[in-house]
Amino acid sequence: MAVTEASARADVAELLYLEPGELDDGLNLFDAGLDSVRMLTLVERWREHGVEVSFVDLAEHPTFGQWWALLSDA
C-alpha cells in the first residue's frame, strides 16, 4: 500500500487526536502536541510502506504541508 496524502494526513491526525480534516497544512505539528516518540512511529510506519524519510528531515520541517512535500518526493 502506498502512502497517499490522505493516508499520511490520517496517520498524523490520529496521533494528535484530530480528524484528518482538522489538520491544517500550515499547523506546526510540534505546537499541536506531536512529540519525538510519535514522530518516530510515523517514520517507521511510512518506511514500512517504502517511503524513505528521516526523523531529522521531519523535525526540521514542522508542518504537514512540508511533510507531505518530503513524503511525495521520497
Legacy VTK file of the C-alpha trace (Angstrom):
# vtk DataFile Version 3.0
C-alpha trace
ASCII
DATASET POLYDATA
POINTS 74 float
0.000 0.000 0.000
1.400 3.376 -0.978
1.413 6.393 1.278
-1.014 8.949 -0.084
-1.636 12.471 1.102
-4.916 11.307 2.632
-3.317 8.354 4.429
-0.399 10.459 5.726
-2.829 13.130 6.930
-4.899 10.448 8.680
-1.760 8.988 10.296
-0.688 12.349 11.695
-4.198 13.367 12.738
-4.659 10.085 14.612
-1.598 10.758 16.767
-2.797 14.288 17.508
-6.336 13.112 18.329
-7.763 15.120 15.427
-9.928 14.314 12.470
-7.949 14.426 9.209
-9.994 17.405 8.028
-8.923 19.363 11.106
-5.228 19.062 10.230
-4.267 22.310 8.527
-1.271 22.154 6.172
0.386 25.099 7.941
-0.120 23.878 11.513
3.137 23.435 13.426
2.807 19.800 14.440
5.059 20.174 17.469
2.997 23.084 18.781
-0.062 20.872 18.276
1.396 18.226 20.586
3.392 15.887 18.377
6.424 14.567 20.237
9.526 12.685 19.140
8.157 9.257 20.062
5.054 9.753 17.931
7.161 11.165 15.119
9.333 8.037 15.166
6.164 5.977 14.973
5.232 7.822 11.779
8.707 7.466 10.276
8.647 3.699 10.871
5.089 3.339 9.578
5.929 5.199 6.384
9.201 3.291 5.905
7.221 0.040 6.078
5.362 1.345 3.035
8.562 2.128 1.150
8.896 5.840 1.892
12.425 6.770 2.938
12.100 9.839 5.123
14.302 10.711 8.056
13.457 11.849 11.537
15.759 14.856 11.050
14.024 15.918 7.819
10.650 15.884 9.542
11.971 17.653 12.635
13.393 20.468 10.503
10.079 20.960 8.669
7.315 21.059 11.309
4.131 21.423 9.226
2.063 18.782 7.482
2.375 20.650 4.184
6.156 20.453 4.438
5.979 16.814 5.472
3.836 15.916 2.503
6.312 17.637 0.173
9.075 15.459 1.656
6.977 12.290 1.534
5.848 12.809 -2.030
9.454 13.346 -3.153
10.721 10.235 -1.328
LINES 1 75
74 0 1 2 3 4 5 6 7 8 9 10 11 12 13 14 15 16 17 18 19 20 21 22 23 24 25 26 27 28 29 30 31 32 33 34 35 36 37 38 39 40 41 42 43 44 45 46 47 48 49 50 51 52 53 54 55 56 57 58 59 60 61 62 63 64 65 66 67 68 69 70 71 72 73
